[in-house]
Amino acid sequence: MVTPEELAQVFEYKDGQVFWKKQINKRIKIGARAGSKRKDDYRAIKYKSKEYKEHRIVWCLCKGKWPDKCIDHINRIRDDNRIENLRLVSHAENMQNVKGKGY
């Protein structure tokens, strides 16, 4: 896994969004928003052939370490990755946000 120090050299966090700080290939533009929105409404960033959810990168950039639990979006908006909207929760706590499916 990528270290927090390496992430800090490549990405910059501003107002809930992650931007490229370093050009790692020809397609990357410094200052451009990193990643894209997925079908499940989370934003994801591909780095070193691996996909990372943006909220996990935000946590790592702001806290200086990878989260050791699930990250919950307090307002339940999956692409609102402001650090004040993110909190660590257990898997069981995070599953309480899942809407029930009728059978």
N, C-alpha and C positions, 0 to 999 in steps of 0.2 A: 504494500500500500504506500501511496505517496505520503511523504512527511509533511507536517504542518509548515515547516520552514520552506520546503520546495513550493508548496501551494502559495505561500506569501510572496514568493519571487515571481510567480507566473500570473496570479490573479489579484484583483483588487475588489474590495467590497464597498459599495456605496448605496445607501438607502434601500436595502433589501435586494439588491442586484449584484451580480458578479461580472466584472469586466476583465478583458485581457490586458495584462500589464507588460507581457513579453511576447514577441512574435516567435512561435515555435514551428510554423510552416508558412508557406506562401499564402494560404487562404485566411490566416489569422491577421486581423488588423488591430493594432494596439489601440485601446480605448473602446473597442466594440464590445457589446454585451456578449458574454460567453453563453453557449448552449442554446437550447430551444425547448419549447413546450411539448410535452409528450401527450399521447392520447388520454392518459389518466389525469391530466391537468397539472402534474408536477413538471418542473423544469429540470432538465438534465444537461450535464456538460460532459463531453467526451474529451478525455485527456489520457495520453499514453495508452491508447487502445482499450480504455476502460471507461464505462459510463458511471458518473457520479451524480446523485441528485443534488441540485443546487442548494437546498436547505442544509445538507450535510457539509458542503464546502463552506457555506456561510458560517455555520457553527464552528468549524475548524479554524477559519480565518479570524473570527472574533474571540474565540476562547483559547486558541493555541493548541488544541488537541482534538482528535477525532471523538465524536460522541460515543459513549459506551452503552447507551440505551437508545430507544426509539426517540425520534424527534416528532413532537406534536405541534401542529399549527393551531395556536390558541383560537383564532377566529375561523378555523376550518377552511380557509381559502388556501388551496394547495400551492399556488404560485406567489403567495405573499410571504416572502422570505426575509422580512425585516427581523433582525435579531430579537427585538422586543416581542415579536409574535411567535417565537420558537421556544419550546421548553422540552426538557428531557422527561420521558415517562417510561414506565415499564410497557412491555408488549400488551399485557392485559388492560392497562389503562388506555393505551392507544386504540385497542379494539372496541372500546366503548363508543368511539366516534363513528364506527361503521354502521351504516343504515341497515336495518334488518330487511331480509328478503322474505316475502311471503311464499309459503309453499302450499 
